[in-house]
Amino acid sequence: MSMESLSEFIESNPDPRELKRALAVRMTLPGYIHQQIMEVLEVSSGFISKWKLAFLERGVEGLKLAYRGSQGYLSDSQREQVMEWLKSQNRWNLNELEFYIAETFDVVFASRTSYYELFHAAGINWKKTQGYHPKKDPQQVEARRQEITAWLEARREPIESGKLIVLFVDECHLLWGDVCGYVWGKSHIRIEVPIENERERQTYFGALNYRTNEFLIKSFPTANSDTTIEFMTYLQAQYPDSQIVIFWDGASYHRSHAVQNF
């Protein structure tokens, strides 16, 4: 099909729905990627694929409102093929699913809910990502774990008697904005939480007793050498007749001169 006929159709001032179809096709021909077209025209990847295929098969007649285009459902065998395709991927994207179904089966769903249902059926859910340290060395971690285990085993008697208190200590830093998330509520009522400053933060120091599983927690406005010393003083007050050993990470305020002097 010629670019000339497509350009003439666009210049003929067609119905806005036909125009959007034509523009989507027109942008694919010079090599624009789907993501660029989607942002400009506010359409889905499946929409682009559907009308490009219609144009290649029937020319501008395939872009007109009278043309029904693709079917809006998958057969059982097609659905099974989509399941296998989803399970074979290492990452998932709604637009890519739309594109795959439109290109492979010439099917475009009227509602995104149908695509979400396919994700769910394939065991793929919308979830929050979790960070990890890319430089973490599993072998080094395991060696350190064995070293700690051996250290604890060598001091079993004073630990069990309570003469030696072993504490695992860490801190968490919460922003007030973290309180905002998803909750159930009536659709016509906004769920509001009073927050003056989303960047305001609250720090909590926590210590887990290795022998008793007792958990001690104390809040501070921030984490630094002074609050670290204050928390250690608090721990000493909880175990006045015992020696205390702390396991914690390498935060700078754990290793400061003030903390070492304390």
C-alpha positions as a Markdown table, in Angstrom:
| # | Residue | x | y | z |
|---|---|---|---|---|
| 1 | Met | 0.0 | 0.0 | 0.0 |
| 2 | Ser | 1.4 | 3.4 | -1.0 |
| 3 | Met | 2.3 | 6.2 | 1.4 |
| 4 | Glu | 0.6 | 8.6 | -1.1 |
| 5 | Ser | -2.8 | 7.1 | -0.6 |
| 6 | Leu | -2.4 | 7.2 | 3.2 |
| 7 | Ser | -1.3 | 10.9 | 3.1 |
| 8 | Glu | -4.3 | 11.7 | 0.9 |
| 9 | Phe | -6.6 | 10.0 | 3.3 |
| 10 | Ile | -5.2 | 12.0 | 6.2 |
| 11 | Glu | -5.6 | 15.2 | 4.3 |
| 12 | Ser | -9.2 | 14.4 | 3.4 |
| 13 | Asn | -10.2 | 15.4 | 7.0 |
| 14 | Pro | -11.6 | 12.0 | 8.0 |
| 15 | Asp | -13.5 | 11.2 | 11.2 |
| 16 | Pro | -11.3 | 11.8 | 14.2 |
| 17 | Arg | -11.3 | 8.1 | 15.0 |
| 18 | Glu | -10.2 | 7.2 | 11.4 |
| 19 | Leu | -7.6 | 10.0 | 11.6 |
| 20 | Lys | -6.0 | 8.5 | 14.7 |
| 21 | Arg | -5.8 | 5.1 | 13.1 |
| 22 | Ala | -4.2 | 6.6 | 10.0 |
| 23 | Leu | -1.7 | 8.7 | 12.0 |
| 24 | Ala | -0.7 | 5.7 | 14.0 |
| 25 | Val | 0.0 | 3.8 | 10.7 |
| 26 | Arg | 1.7 | 6.8 | 9.1 |
| 27 | Met | 4.2 | 7.0 | 12.0 |
| 28 | Thr | 5.1 | 3.4 | 11.9 |
| 29 | Leu | 6.2 | 3.5 | 8.3 |
| 30 | Pro | 9.2 | 5.9 | 8.8 |
| 31 | Gly | 10.4 | 3.7 | 11.7 |
| 32 | Tyr | 8.9 | 5.3 | 14.8 |
| 33 | Ile | 8.8 | 2.8 | 17.6 |
| 34 | His | 5.5 | 1.9 | 19.3 |
| 35 | Gln | 6.4 | 3.7 | 22.6 |
| 36 | Gln | 6.9 | 7.0 | 20.7 |
| 37 | Ile | 3.6 | 6.7 | 18.9 |
| 38 | Met | 1.8 | 5.7 | 22.1 |
| 39 | Glu | 3.0 | 8.8 | 23.9 |
| 40 | Val | 2.0 | 11.1 | 21.0 |
| 41 | Leu | -1.4 | 9.7 | 20.1 |
| 42 | Glu | -2.3 | 8.2 | 23.6 |
| 43 | Val | -3.0 | 4.8 | 22.1 |
| 44 | Ser | -2.0 | 1.3 | 23.0 |
| 45 | Ser | 0.6 | -0.9 | 21.3 |
| 46 | Gly | -2.2 | -3.3 | 20.3 |
| 47 | Phe | -4.1 | -0.4 | 18.6 |
| 48 | Ile | -1.1 | 0.4 | 16.5 |
| 49 | Ser | -0.5 | -3.2 | 15.5 |
| 50 | Lys | -4.2 | -3.7 | 14.6 |
| 51 | Trp | -4.6 | -0.8 | 12.3 |
| 52 | Lys | -1.2 | -1.2 | 10.6 |
| 53 | Leu | -2.2 | -4.8 | 9.8 |
| 54 | Ala | -5.6 | -3.6 | 8.5 |
| 55 | Phe | -3.9 | -1.0 | 6.3 |
| 56 | Leu | -1.4 | -3.5 | 4.9 |
| 57 | Glu | -4.3 | -5.9 | 4.0 |
| 58 | Arg | -6.9 | -3.5 | 2.8 |
| 59 | Gly | -5.3 | -0.1 | 2.3 |
| 60 | Val | -7.1 | 3.0 | 3.6 |
| 61 | Glu | -10.4 | 1.1 | 3.4 |
| 62 | Gly | -9.2 | -1.0 | 6.3 |
| 63 | Leu | -8.9 | 2.2 | 8.4 |
| 64 | Lys | -12.5 | 3.4 | 8.0 |
| 65 | Leu | -15.2 | 3.0 | 10.6 |
| 66 | Ala | -17.1 | 0.4 | 8.6 |
| 67 | Tyr | -14.2 | -2.0 | 8.8 |
| 68 | Arg | -14.6 | -4.3 | 11.8 |
| 69 | Gly | -10.9 | -5.3 | 12.0 |
| 70 | Ser | -9.7 | -8.1 | 14.2 |
| 71 | Gln | -11.7 | -10.3 | 16.5 |
| 72 | Gly | -11.9 | -9.5 | 20.2 |
| 73 | Tyr | -11.3 | -12.8 | 21.8 |
| 74 | Leu | -8.9 | -15.7 | 21.9 |
| 75 | Ser | -9.7 | -19.4 | 21.2 |
| 76 | Asp | -8.7 | -21.9 | 23.9 |
| 77 | Ser | -5.6 | -23.0 | 21.9 |
| 78 | Gln | -4.6 | -19.4 | 21.3 |
| 79 | Arg | -5.0 | -18.6 | 25.0 |
| 80 | Glu | -2.8 | -21.6 | 25.9 |
| 81 | Gln | -0.2 | -20.3 | 23.5 |
| 82 | Val | -0.3 | -16.9 | 25.2 |
| 83 | Met | 0.2 | -18.6 | 28.6 |
| 84 | Glu | 3.3 | -20.4 | 27.3 |
| 85 | Trp | 4.7 | -17.2 | 25.9 |
| 86 | Leu | 4.1 | -15.3 | 29.1 |
| 87 | Lys | 5.8 | -18.0 | 31.2 |
| 88 | Ser | 8.8 | -18.0 | 28.9 |
| 89 | Gln | 9.5 | -14.3 | 29.4 |
| 90 | Asn | 12.0 | -12.9 | 31.9 |
| 91 | Arg | 10.2 | -9.6 | 32.2 |
| 92 | Trp | 6.6 | -8.5 | 31.5 |
| 93 | Asn | 5.0 | -5.4 | 30.1 |
| 94 | Leu | 1.3 | -4.7 | 29.2 |
| 95 | Asn | 2.2 | -3.1 | 25.9 |
| 96 | Glu | 4.3 | -6.0 | 24.9 |
| 97 | Leu | 1.5 | -8.4 | 25.7 |
| 98 | Glu | -0.9 | -6.3 | 23.6 |
| 99 | Phe | 1.6 | -6.3 | 20.7 |
| 100 | Tyr | 2.2 | -10.0 | 20.9 |
| 101 | Ile | -1.5 | -10.9 | 20.8 |
| 102 | Ala | -2.3 | -8.4 | 18.1 |
| 103 | Glu | 0.6 | -9.5 | 15.9 |
| 104 | Thr | 0.2 | -13.2 | 16.4 |
| 105 | Phe | -3.6 | -13.7 | 16.5 |
| 106 | Asp | -5.0 | -10.4 | 15.1 |
| 107 | Val | -6.9 | -10.0 | 18.4 |
| 108 | Val | -7.3 | -6.7 | 20.3 |
| 109 | Phe | -9.3 | -6.7 | 23.5 |
| 110 | Ala | -11.7 | -3.8 | 24.2 |
| 111 | Ser | -10.7 | -3.6 | 27.8 |
| 112 | Arg | -7.3 | -3.8 | 29.6 |
| 113 | Thr | -9.0 | -6.0 | 32.2 |
| 114 | Ser | -8.7 | -8.9 | 29.7 |
| 115 | Tyr | -4.9 | -8.5 | 29.5 |
| 116 | Tyr | -4.7 | -8.3 | 33.3 |
| 117 | Glu | -6.7 | -11.6 | 33.5 |
| 118 | Leu | -4.1 | -13.2 | 31.3 |
| 119 | Phe | -1.3 | -12.1 | 33.5 |
| 120 | His | -3.1 | -13.4 | 36.6 |
| 121 | Ala | -3.8 | -16.8 | 34.9 |
| 122 | Ala | -0.1 | -17.1 | 34.1 |
| 123 | Gly | 0.8 | -16.5 | 37.7 |
| 124 | Ile | 2.2 | -13.0 | 37.1 |
| 125 | Asn | 1.1 | -10.3 | 39.5 |
| 126 | Trp | 1.6 | -6.6 | 39.9 |
| 127 | Lys | 4.1 | -6.2 | 42.8 |
| 128 | Lys | 6.5 | -3.8 | 44.3 |
| 129 | Thr | 10.2 | -4.2 | 43.3 |
| 130 | Gln | 12.8 | -4.8 | 46.0 |
| 131 | Gly | 16.3 | -3.5 | 45.9 |
| 132 | Tyr | 19.4 | -5.6 | 46.4 |
| 133 | His | 23.1 | -4.8 | 46.6 |
| 134 | Pro | 24.7 | -5.7 | 43.2 |
| 135 | Lys | 28.1 | -6.0 | 44.8 |
| 136 | Lys | 27.0 | -8.5 | 47.4 |
| 137 | Asp | 29.3 | -11.5 | 47.4 |
| 138 | Pro | 27.4 | -14.7 | 48.5 |
| 139 | Gln | 30.7 | -16.6 | 49.3 |
| 140 | Gln | 31.9 | -13.7 | 51.5 |
| 141 | Val | 28.5 | -13.6 | 53.3 |
| 142 | Glu | 28.6 | -17.3 | 53.9 |
| 143 | Ala | 32.1 | -17.1 | 55.3 |
| 144 | Arg | 31.1 | -14.3 | 57.6 |
| 145 | Arg | 28.0 | -16.3 | 58.7 |
| 146 | Gln | 30.2 | -19.3 | 59.6 |
| 147 | Glu | 32.6 | -17.0 | 61.5 |
| 148 | Ile | 29.7 | -15.6 | 63.6 |
| 149 | Thr | 28.3 | -19.0 | 64.2 |
| 150 | Ala | 31.6 | -20.3 | 65.5 |
| 151 | Trp | 32.0 | -17.2 | 67.7 |
| 152 | Leu | 28.6 | -17.8 | 69.3 |
| 153 | Glu | 29.2 | -21.5 | 69.8 |
| 154 | Ala | 32.5 | -20.8 | 71.6 |
| 155 | Arg | 30.6 | -18.6 | 74.1 |
| 156 | Arg | 27.5 | -20.7 | 74.5 |
| 157 | Glu | 27.8 | -21.0 | 78.3 |
| 158 | Pro | 28.0 | -17.3 | 79.2 |
| 159 | Ile | 25.3 | -16.5 | 76.6 |
| 160 | Glu | 22.9 | -19.1 | 78.1 |
| 161 | Ser | 23.6 | -18.0 | 81.6 |
| 162 | Gly | 22.9 | -14.3 | 80.8 |
| 163 | Lys | 26.3 | -13.1 | 81.7 |
| 164 | Leu | 27.0 | -12.3 | 78.0 |
| 165 | Ile | 24.2 | -10.5 | 76.1 |
| 166 | Val | 24.4 | -10.8 | 72.3 |
| 167 | Leu | 22.3 | -8.2 | 70.4 |
| 168 | Phe | 21.7 | -7.8 | 66.7 |
| 169 | Val | 21.2 | -4.0 | 66.1 |
| 170 | Asp | 20.0 | -2.1 | 63.1 |
| 171 | Glu | 18.2 | 1.1 | 62.2 |
| 172 | Cys | 15.3 | 2.0 | 59.9 |
| 173 | His | 14.5 | 5.5 | 58.5 |
| 174 | Leu | 10.9 | 6.2 | 57.7 |
| 175 | Leu | 9.6 | 9.2 | 55.7 |
| 176 | Trp | 6.2 | 10.6 | 56.5 |
| 177 | Gly | 5.3 | 10.1 | 52.8 |
| 178 | Asp | 5.8 | 6.4 | 53.2 |
| 179 | Val | 2.4 | 6.2 | 55.0 |
| 180 | Cys | 0.6 | 6.8 | 51.7 |
| 181 | Gly | -0.3 | 3.6 | 49.9 |
| 182 | Tyr | -3.3 | 1.5 | 48.9 |
| 183 | Val | -6.1 | 0.8 | 51.2 |
| 184 | Trp | -9.7 | -0.3 | 50.9 |
| 185 | Gly | -12.3 | 2.5 | 51.0 |
| 186 | Lys | -15.6 | 3.8 | 49.5 |
| 187 | Ser | -15.2 | 4.8 | 45.9 |
| 188 | His | -16.7 | 8.2 | 46.3 |
| 189 | Ile | -14.7 | 9.2 | 49.4 |
| 190 | Arg | -11.0 | 10.2 | 49.3 |
| 191 | Ile | -8.8 | 8.5 | 51.9 |
| 192 | Glu | -6.6 | 11.3 | 53.2 |
| 193 | Val | -3.7 | 11.3 | 55.7 |
| 194 | Pro | -2.5 | 14.6 | 57.3 |
| 195 | Ile | 1.1 | 15.2 | 56.2 |
| 196 | Glu | 2.8 | 18.5 | 56.5 |
| 197 | Asn | 6.1 | 17.5 | 55.0 |
| 198 | Glu | 6.6 | 14.2 | 53.1 |
| 199 | Arg | 10.3 | 14.4 | 53.5 |
| 200 | Glu | 10.2 | 14.6 | 57.3 |
| 201 | Arg | 11.7 | 11.5 | 58.7 |
| 202 | Gln | 11.8 | 9.3 | 61.8 |
| 203 | Thr | 14.6 | 7.0 | 62.8 |
| 204 | Tyr | 14.1 | 3.8 | 64.9 |
| 205 | Phe | 17.0 | 1.9 | 66.5 |
| 206 | Gly | 16.2 | -1.7 | 67.2 |
| 207 | Ala | 18.0 | -4.5 | 69.0 |
| 208 | Leu | 17.2 | -8.2 | 69.0 |
| 209 | Asn | 18.4 | -10.3 | 71.9 |
| 210 | Tyr | 20.0 | -13.5 | 70.5 |
| 211 | Arg | 19.1 | -15.7 | 73.4 |
| 212 | Thr | 15.6 | -14.5 | 74.5 |
| 213 | Asn | 14.3 | -13.0 | 71.2 |
| 214 | Glu | 13.4 | -9.9 | 73.1 |
| 215 | Phe | 13.2 | -6.9 | 70.8 |
| 216 | Leu | 14.1 | -3.4 | 72.1 |
| 217 | Ile | 13.2 | -0.3 | 70.1 |
| 218 | Lys | 13.8 | 3.4 | 70.5 |
| 219 | Ser | 13.0 | 6.3 | 68.3 |
| 220 | Phe | 15.3 | 9.2 | 67.4 |
| 221 | Pro | 15.1 | 12.2 | 65.1 |
| 222 | Thr | 18.0 | 10.9 | 63.1 |
| 223 | Ala | 20.9 | 8.4 | 63.1 |
| 224 | Asn | 24.3 | 9.8 | 63.9 |
| 225 | Ser | 27.1 | 9.2 | 66.5 |
| 226 | Asp | 25.2 | 11.0 | 69.3 |
| 227 | Thr | 22.0 | 9.0 | 68.8 |
| 228 | Thr | 24.0 | 5.7 | 68.4 |
| 229 | Ile | 25.7 | 6.4 | 71.7 |
| 230 | Glu | 22.4 | 7.3 | 73.3 |
| 231 | Phe | 20.9 | 4.0 | 72.1 |
| 232 | Met | 23.9 | 2.0 | 73.4 |
| 233 | Thr | 23.5 | 3.7 | 76.8 |
| 234 | Tyr | 19.9 | 2.7 | 76.7 |
| 235 | Leu | 20.9 | -0.9 | 76.1 |
| 236 | Gln | 23.4 | -0.9 | 79.0 |
| 237 | Ala | 20.6 | 0.2 | 81.3 |
| 238 | Gln | 18.5 | -2.8 | 80.2 |
| 239 | Tyr | 21.3 | -5.2 | 81.1 |
| 240 | Pro | 23.3 | -3.5 | 83.9 |
| 241 | Asp | 24.9 | -6.7 | 85.2 |
| 242 | Ser | 26.0 | -8.2 | 81.9 |
| 243 | Gln | 28.6 | -7.8 | 79.2 |
| 244 | Ile | 27.0 | -6.7 | 75.9 |
| 245 | Val | 28.2 | -7.7 | 72.4 |
| 246 | Ile | 26.6 | -6.0 | 69.4 |
| 247 | Phe | 26.5 | -7.2 | 65.9 |
| 248 | Trp | 25.6 | -4.5 | 63.4 |
| 249 | Asp | 26.5 | -3.2 | 59.9 |
| 250 | Gly | 29.2 | -0.9 | 58.7 |
| 251 | Ala | 27.3 | 2.4 | 58.9 |
| 252 | Ser | 29.7 | 5.4 | 59.2 |
| 253 | Tyr | 28.1 | 6.5 | 62.5 |
| 254 | His | 28.8 | 3.0 | 63.9 |
| 255 | Arg | 32.5 | 3.5 | 63.3 |
| 256 | Ser | 33.0 | 7.1 | 64.3 |
| 257 | His | 35.6 | 8.2 | 66.7 |
| 258 | Ala | 33.0 | 9.3 | 69.2 |
| 259 | Val | 31.4 | 5.8 | 69.2 |
| 260 | Gln | 34.8 | 4.1 | 69.4 |
| 261 | Asn | 35.7 | 6.3 | 72.4 |
| 262 | Phe | 32.4 | 5.4 | 74.1 |
